């Protein structure tokens, strides 16, 4: 009984390993396809037209630069949103104080 269970578990593990290998192959294929498309965009001469070709390293550096700029932009947006919220809160407080002042002034008159 134990031997049968062991063989079944082993068979299941082999199937899982085969599936993982298949998925890894698909991922590598997708990555290569993506890399090829990016390089075709960055290197028009590879697609048959004339133009300046860039290296894979230059593409990677440009993607990193764009990613860094995107992160900085996002951080700046968050900072500006916090500043805006703070100013709106102050404006609300000032408006409330003005309303209190108006009411007090009307009572005095």
Secondary structure, DSSP 8 states (H G I E B T S, - for coil): -HHHHHHHHHHHHHHHHHHHHHHHHHHHHHHHHHHHHHHHHH-GGGGTS------HHHHHHHHHHHHHHHHHHHHHHHHHHHHHHHHHHHHHHHHHHHHHHHHHHHHH-
